[in-house]
Amino acid sequence: MISNRVKLLEAYKTETTQAKVKLSSNELSVDYPEELKDRIAKEVSRIAFNRYPDPTASELKEIVAERFGIRPENIMLGNGSDELIYYLSMSVGELSTGVFFPTPTFPMYEISAKALGRPLVCTPLGEDFDIDLEASLQAIEGHRPTLAYFSYPNNPTGNCFSKEKIQKIRSLGVFTVIDEAYYHFSKKTFLEEAVTREDTVVLRTLSKIGLAGLRVGVLIGKEEIVKELEKVRLPFNISSTSQVIAKLILRDYYHIIEEAVDTTIKEREKMLQHMSNMKGIKVYPSEANFILFKVECMSAQELHSRLLKEGVLVRNMSYLVDNALRVSVGKPQENEMFLEALQKVLV
Ligand SMILES: *Cc1c(COP(=O)(O)O)cnc(C)c1O
């Protein structure tokens, strides 16, 4: 029989509606050259599908390490960082102890903790969507959670929390996970602390830098920590195909990703500027590849449908932030279409 624990869970929500312009999942808008596609086809055709993949994905790990400026010993790979979140919720602290995170945030912290029956210790974000330090310290003193998640920048609000506040919370003895899924758009990191401290790890992912379909997440931590976490990793969690394609792109085509990231950052600033001049919405600052905005002139659902009628799909975030939508930063042309559609349906 299915446990009450699982029966009471709500599945992760995602937006699967089709649209001409899809700006709903924070994917990177990048066009890979035909030449790369041909090379992928060739390399994939050489895979021995009857064999298991390299269980340690050692070559991929080496390239990831080089790209992120660390050593392979400090890395554990996951089938997306979602899988790594499960491993952390499973492994850090006893299951009877709590998991802390400020809300609203990425839903997988809650889902993984609840699936394992762990108590949640949450505090609502304060002003400017930063951590409410006093309330957090109080909650932590009271409930003694052993694991804390910080989305940095935070999805869906777009900002990075104050580093000092995170460090203060960690100093109470909480193992701290810094989820840097959007690192490439903020350039802010706890990497140095993750490779030197026993109480801190960083999560990165290839998903927001153009490779979401491959499902490759990266945990960075001290070698001793990585070694322990490796014990719960499913043996062949990175498929042969993902290993082959990710290696090829990170090794020979990384400049394409870097250019697309640079363009995205420039486009984000342009969009923020345009959107903050529009009436009927309230736009929040962003250090990620998406922008959160509150709808003040109608329901967020209504604006969402109106945009969809114009061919633009954004994400309704009202289940996390009151009457708010989140738009991913896409290609210049897509963003242009979004801005035009938004302007049109707001009046
Ligand atoms: C998208 C996202 C992830 C999930 O990344 P995957 O590697 O695709 O599983 C993790 N954390 C945050 C905050 C995200 O927004």
The ligand as an SDF file (V2000), in Angstrom:
LIG
                    3D

 15 15  0  0  0  0  0  0  0  0999 V2000
   15.9540   24.0110  -12.8030 C   0  0  0  0  0  0  0  0  0  0  0  0
   16.4080   23.9090  -11.4020 C   0  0  0  0  0  0  0  0  0  0  0  0
   16.9900   22.7480  -10.9160 C   0  0  0  0  0  0  0  0  0  0  0  0
   16.8620   21.4470  -11.6500 C   0  0  0  0  0  0  0  0  0  0  0  0
   17.8520   21.1860  -12.4650 O   0  0  0  0  0  0  0  0  0  0  0  0
   17.9820   19.7890  -13.2010 P   0  0  0  0  0  0  0  0  0  0  0  0
   19.4480   19.6470  -13.2290 O   0  0  0  0  0  0  0  0  0  0  0  0
   17.3680   19.9710  -14.5280 O   0  0  0  0  0  0  0  0  0  0  0  0
   17.3200   18.7140  -12.4020 O   0  0  0  0  0  0  0  0  0  0  0  0
   17.5110   22.7390   -9.6430 C   0  0  0  0  0  0  0  0  0  0  0  0
   17.4100   23.8160   -8.8450 N   0  0  0  0  0  0  0  0  0  0  0  0
   16.8290   24.9410   -9.2660 C   0  0  0  0  0  0  0  0  0  0  0  0
   16.7350   26.0920   -8.3580 C   0  0  0  0  0  0  0  0  0  0  0  0
   16.2920   25.0190  -10.5520 C   0  0  0  0  0  0  0  0  0  0  0  0
   15.6410   26.1110  -10.9440 O   0  0  0  0  0  0  0  0  0  0  0  0
  1  2  1  0
  2  3  1  0
  2 14  2  0
  3  4  1  0
  3 10  2  0
  4  5  1  0
  5  6  1  0
  6  7  2  0
  6  8  1  0
  6  9  1  0
 10 11  1  0
 11 12  2  0
 12 13  1  0
 12 14  1  0
 14 15  1  0
M  END
$$$$
